[in-house]
Amino acid sequence: MISLRFVFMTFSILALASLPLQAQGEDEPEWKGSRRWADGTEIHSGHGTIPAGPSDWAKTGGGTAGLPGTGSYGFCRFLTFPGGITILYEFQARPVPDREGLYEITLRPHQLTPEQAALWRIDRNLIDAKFLQKYPAPFVVKDSEVIAIELAENPNTGQKLVDYFLVSKGKPFLRSNLERKAAQARDFRVEDVEISVVDYDLRRNESSVYRSGGGCAGRYVWISIPGVGRFTFTLAPPPAGTGFEQTALASGEQITFRHGEDLYEWLSKQKIVPGEGVFNVWMKFDQPGWAEMGFDQVGGKELRFVVGAYDGVPSVK
């Protein structure tokens, strides 16, 4: 069973101290997605509120994006709320040298690029990362410990908004509190199905154009192809007017889609969707410009293939 060890950061002056704290009896996270690296390391992410119940927090956008070239496991995370206020930060995990099963966690501001600001519809003047001031130094956690990052507190209700992370390698991802989960159980819905791509190979017209030991998982997953654009996929019918069309197919370890005259195959080492057979997939295409998102390619540097996942409908044009 996972040891639930919570590390808190908050906006409030009455915040917890800047050292990791042990919290007991808090509400469990709602796990939303995960990222996997070639060596088997995974970071699971989720969110929640403390106390649990109807949420005071109405998001208008949010998601994660990879951090290539950092030499660590991690990604940047953003959440946008009505009025344009955006919480934006980076979560990074590095194995502690000569200490198996330990990870050094760093939380820091993310340097937003003009491309990211346009794509994610973020106003630089409305970015709020005050909670990071409460945790300026890295801290160490064990494999499979749950990290709870307290992002903000509603001054009227006291309800706290929390992001959750769990770093693990080669261990099953378990969830506890069966009794509470049984009380909250409901019928399975198609929008609960996640797409998972791991250790993938992207092919164009039957020729491999990019291989990676990484991957992503979530309700909406995407891949950015340099010089082409970004393709986002979901199994559940997305809201009307979001630009998705049911033009891709998923079967076993493969997503197949066309763009112009080219046929693409996104192949995964593991099954992409549950079940047997061929399934229709909703796809949205965004024009080039995303391929450079956040990764300065000035001076002829090689453009990067990037993948990621969203909790909900991507907040893009």
C-alpha positions as CSV (number, residue, x, y, z in Angstrom):
1,M,0.0,0.0,0.0
2,I,1.2,3.5,-0.8
3,S,2.5,5.6,2.1
4,L,0.5,8.8,1.9
5,R,3.0,11.5,2.8
6,F,1.8,15.0,2.0
7,V,4.0,18.1,1.3
8,F,2.1,21.3,1.4
9,M,2.6,24.8,-0.1
10,T,0.1,27.6,0.1
11,F,-0.7,31.3,-0.6
12,S,-1.7,32.0,3.0
13,I,0.6,33.7,5.5
14,L,-0.6,31.1,7.9
15,A,0.9,28.5,5.6
16,L,2.6,25.4,6.7
17,A,6.4,25.7,7.2
18,S,8.8,25.2,4.2
19,L,9.8,21.8,5.3
20,P,7.9,18.6,4.2
21,L,5.1,17.9,6.6
22,Q,3.2,14.7,7.4
23,A,-0.6,15.1,7.0
24,Q,-3.1,12.6,8.2
25,G,-6.7,12.0,7.4
26,E,-6.7,14.2,4.3
27,D,-8.8,13.6,1.3
28,E,-7.4,11.4,-1.5
29,P,-6.5,12.7,-4.9
30,E,-8.4,12.1,-8.1
31,W,-5.7,10.7,-10.3
32,K,-5.9,12.0,-13.8
33,G,-2.9,10.9,-15.9
34,S,0.7,9.7,-15.9
35,R,3.9,10.0,-17.8
36,R,6.4,7.2,-18.3
37,W,10.1,7.4,-19.2
38,A,12.2,4.8,-20.9
39,D,13.8,3.4,-17.7
40,G,10.3,2.6,-16.2
41,T,10.0,5.7,-14.0
42,E,6.5,7.1,-13.9
43,I,5.0,10.3,-12.5
44,H,1.3,10.1,-11.7
45,S,-0.6,13.4,-11.4
46,G,-4.0,14.3,-10.1
47,H,-5.9,17.0,-8.3
48,G,-8.4,17.5,-5.5
49,T,-9.8,19.7,-2.8
50,I,-9.5,19.7,1.0
51,P,-12.0,19.1,2.3
52,A,-13.6,17.0,-0.4
53,G,-17.0,18.0,-1.8
54,P,-18.5,20.4,-4.4
55,S,-15.6,22.4,-5.7
56,D,-15.3,26.1,-5.4
57,W,-12.7,26.2,-8.2
58,A,-14.0,26.6,-11.8
59,K,-11.1,26.1,-14.2
60,T,-11.3,27.5,-17.7
61,G,-8.1,25.7,-18.9
62,G,-5.2,23.5,-17.8
63,G,-2.7,20.9,-18.8
64,T,0.9,19.7,-18.7
65,A,3.8,19.9,-21.1
66,G,7.2,18.1,-21.1
67,L,10.5,19.6,-20.1
68,P,13.1,18.2,-22.6
69,G,16.7,18.7,-21.9
70,T,16.4,19.2,-18.2
71,G,18.0,15.9,-17.2
72,S,15.2,15.1,-14.8
73,Y,11.7,13.6,-14.8
74,G,9.0,16.3,-14.8
75,F,6.8,18.7,-16.7
76,C,5.3,22.2,-16.4
77,R,1.7,22.5,-15.1
78,F,-0.8,25.3,-15.6
79,L,-4.3,26.0,-14.4
80,T,-6.4,28.9,-15.6
81,F,-9.4,30.4,-13.9
82,P,-12.2,32.8,-14.8
83,G,-10.7,36.3,-15.1
84,G,-7.5,34.9,-16.6
85,I,-5.6,34.2,-13.4
86,T,-3.2,31.3,-14.1
87,I,-1.2,29.1,-11.7
88,L,2.0,28.0,-13.6
89,Y,4.9,26.1,-12.3
90,E,7.4,23.2,-13.0
91,F,7.5,19.9,-11.2
92,Q,10.9,18.0,-11.4
93,A,12.1,14.8,-9.9
94,R,15.7,13.6,-9.8
95,P,16.9,10.3,-8.4
96,V,19.1,10.9,-5.3
97,P,22.6,9.5,-6.2
98,D,23.5,6.3,-4.3
99,R,20.1,6.3,-2.5
100,E,17.9,3.9,-4.3
101,G,14.2,4.7,-4.1
102,L,14.6,8.3,-3.2
103,Y,13.8,11.3,-5.4
104,E,14.7,15.0,-5.0
105,I,11.7,17.1,-5.9
106,T,12.0,20.7,-7.1
107,L,9.2,23.1,-7.7
108,R,10.0,26.3,-9.5
109,P,8.5,29.0,-11.8
110,H,8.1,28.2,-15.4
111,Q,9.6,30.6,-18.0
112,L,6.7,31.1,-20.3
113,T,7.5,31.6,-24.0
114,P,5.5,33.8,-26.3
115,E,4.4,30.7,-28.2
116,Q,3.1,29.1,-25.0
117,A,1.4,32.2,-23.9
118,A,-0.5,32.4,-27.2
119,L,-1.3,28.7,-27.3
120,W,-2.4,28.4,-23.7
121,R,-4.1,31.8,-23.7
122,I,-2.1,32.9,-20.7
123,D,-1.7,36.6,-19.7
124,R,1.8,37.0,-18.2
125,N,0.4,39.8,-15.9
126,L,-2.1,37.3,-14.4
127,I,0.3,34.5,-13.6
128,D,0.3,33.7,-9.8
129,A,2.9,31.4,-8.3
130,K,3.1,32.8,-4.8
131,F,2.8,29.3,-3.3
132,L,6.3,28.6,-4.6
133,Q,7.7,31.2,-2.2
134,K,6.8,28.8,0.7
135,Y,9.0,26.1,-0.7
136,P,12.2,27.5,-2.2
137,A,14.4,24.5,-1.6
138,P,14.3,20.9,-3.1
139,F,13.0,18.2,-0.8
140,V,13.3,14.4,-0.8
141,V,10.5,11.8,-1.0
142,K,10.5,8.0,-1.2
143,D,9.3,6.0,-4.2
144,S,5.5,5.9,-4.3
145,E,4.9,8.6,-1.7
146,V,2.2,11.1,-2.5
147,I,3.1,14.7,-2.8
148,A,0.3,17.2,-2.3
149,I,0.9,20.7,-3.4
150,E,-1.6,23.2,-1.9
151,L,-2.0,25.8,-4.6
152,A,-4.5,28.1,-3.1
153,E,-7.2,28.5,-0.4
154,N,-10.7,30.1,-0.9
155,P,-10.8,32.8,1.8
156,N,-14.6,32.5,2.0
157,T,-15.0,28.8,2.4
158,G,-11.6,27.6,3.5
159,Q,-11.5,25.0,0.7
160,K,-8.0,24.3,-0.6
161,L,-7.1,23.5,-4.2
162,V,-4.4,20.8,-4.4
163,D,-2.3,19.2,-7.1
164,Y,-1.0,15.7,-6.4
165,F,2.1,13.8,-7.7
166,L,3.5,10.4,-7.2
167,V,6.9,9.3,-8.5
168,S,7.5,5.5,-8.8
169,K,9.7,3.0,-10.7
170,G,8.7,-0.6,-11.2
171,K,6.0,-0.6,-8.6
172,P,2.2,-1.1,-9.1
173,F,0.2,2.1,-8.7
174,L,-2.3,1.2,-5.9
175,R,-5.2,3.3,-4.5
176,S,-6.5,2.9,-1.0
177,N,-9.7,3.7,1.0
178,L,-12.0,1.1,-0.6
179,E,-15.0,2.0,1.6
180,R,-15.1,5.6,0.6
181,K,-14.6,4.7,-3.1
182,A,-17.5,2.2,-2.9
183,A,-19.7,4.9,-1.5
184,Q,-18.8,7.3,-4.3
185,A,-19.0,4.6,-7.1
186,R,-20.9,5.3,-10.3
187,D,-21.4,3.6,-13.6
188,F,-18.5,3.7,-16.0
189,R,-18.7,6.3,-18.8
190,V,-16.9,6.6,-22.1
191,E,-15.4,9.9,-20.9
192,D,-13.5,8.0,-18.2
193,V,-11.5,6.1,-20.8
194,E,-7.9,7.2,-21.1
195,I,-5.5,6.9,-24.0
196,S,-2.1,5.6,-23.1
197,V,1.0,5.7,-25.4
198,V,4.3,4.2,-24.0
199,D,7.7,3.7,-25.6
200,Y,6.3,4.8,-28.9
201,D,7.3,4.9,-32.6
202,L,5.8,7.5,-34.9
203,R,5.6,6.4,-38.6
204,R,4.8,8.4,-41.7
205,N,3.8,6.5,-44.8
206,E,5.2,3.3,-43.2
207,S,8.6,4.9,-42.4
208,S,9.7,5.6,-38.8
209,V,10.2,9.4,-38.2
210,Y,10.7,9.4,-34.5
211,R,11.1,6.9,-31.6
212,S,11.0,7.6,-27.9
213,G,11.1,5.6,-24.7
214,G,8.7,8.1,-23.0
215,G,5.0,8.4,-23.3
216,C,1.8,10.0,-21.9
217,A,-1.6,9.0,-20.7
218,G,-4.9,10.9,-20.2
219,R,-8.3,11.7,-21.5
220,Y,-6.7,13.9,-24.1
221,V,-3.3,13.1,-25.5
222,W,-1.3,14.9,-28.1
223,I,1.8,14.7,-30.2
224,S,3.6,17.7,-31.8
225,I,5.3,17.0,-35.1
226,P,8.0,19.6,-36.1
227,G,7.0,21.5,-39.2
228,V,3.6,19.9,-39.3
229,G,1.7,20.8,-36.2
230,R,0.0,19.3,-33.2
231,F,-2.5,16.4,-33.2
232,T,-4.8,15.9,-30.1
233,F,-6.8,12.7,-29.6
234,T,-9.7,11.6,-27.3
235,L,-12.0,8.7,-27.2
236,A,-15.0,10.5,-25.7
237,P,-17.1,12.9,-27.8
238,P,-15.7,16.4,-27.0
239,P,-17.9,19.4,-26.5
240,A,-19.3,21.0,-29.7
241,G,-17.3,23.8,-31.2
242,T,-13.9,22.6,-30.0
243,G,-12.6,21.6,-33.4
244,F,-12.5,17.9,-33.0
245,E,-13.5,15.5,-35.8
246,Q,-13.9,11.7,-35.6
247,T,-11.2,11.0,-38.2
248,A,-8.6,8.8,-36.4
249,L,-8.7,5.1,-35.5
250,A,-7.3,3.2,-32.6
251,S,-6.7,-0.6,-32.4
252,G,-4.5,-2.4,-30.0
253,E,-1.2,-0.6,-29.8
254,Q,-1.8,1.8,-32.6
255,I,-3.5,5.1,-33.5
256,T,-3.8,5.7,-37.2
257,F,-4.6,9.1,-38.8
258,R,-4.2,11.1,-42.0
259,H,-2.9,14.6,-42.6
260,G,-3.0,15.8,-46.2
261,E,-1.4,13.1,-48.3
262,D,0.4,11.5,-45.4
263,L,-0.7,8.5,-43.4
264,Y,0.6,8.4,-39.8
265,E,0.8,5.5,-37.3
266,W,1.5,6.2,-33.7
267,L,2.6,2.9,-32.2
268,S,2.9,2.1,-28.5
269,K,4.7,-0.8,-26.8
270,Q,1.5,-1.3,-24.7
271,K,-2.2,-1.2,-25.6
272,I,-3.3,2.3,-26.3
273,V,-7.0,1.7,-25.4
274,P,-8.8,-1.0,-23.5
275,G,-10.9,-3.6,-25.3
276,E,-10.5,-5.4,-28.6
277,G,-11.4,-4.2,-32.1
278,V,-11.0,-1.0,-34.0
279,F,-12.3,2.2,-32.4
280,N,-13.1,5.7,-33.7
281,V,-11.0,8.4,-32.2
282,W,-11.7,12.2,-32.1
283,M,-8.8,14.2,-33.5
284,K,-8.0,18.0,-33.6
285,F,-5.2,19.5,-35.6
286,D,-3.4,22.7,-34.7
287,Q,-1.2,24.5,-37.2
288,P,2.6,24.7,-36.9
289,G,3.9,26.9,-34.2
290,W,3.2,24.4,-31.5
291,A,6.2,22.4,-32.4
292,E,8.4,25.3,-31.2
293,M,6.3,25.7,-28.0
294,G,8.5,26.4,-25.1
295,F,11.7,25.0,-26.7
296,D,13.6,27.8,-28.3
297,Q,14.8,26.6,-31.7
298,V,16.5,29.8,-32.8
299,G,19.8,29.4,-34.6
300,G,19.0,26.2,-36.5
301,K,18.6,23.9,-33.5
302,E,16.8,20.7,-34.1
303,L,13.0,20.9,-33.6
304,R,11.6,18.5,-31.1
305,F,8.8,16.0,-31.2
306,V,6.8,16.5,-28.0
307,V,3.9,14.6,-26.4
308,G,1.6,15.4,-23.5
309,A,-1.8,15.0,-22.0
310,Y,-4.6,17.2,-20.7
311,D,-7.2,16.7,-17.9
312,G,-9.9,18.2,-20.0
313,V,-10.6,19.8,-23.3
314,P,-7.4,21.7,-24.4
315,S,-7.7,25.4,-24.1
316,V,-6.4,26.2,-27.6
317,K,-7.7,28.1,-30.5
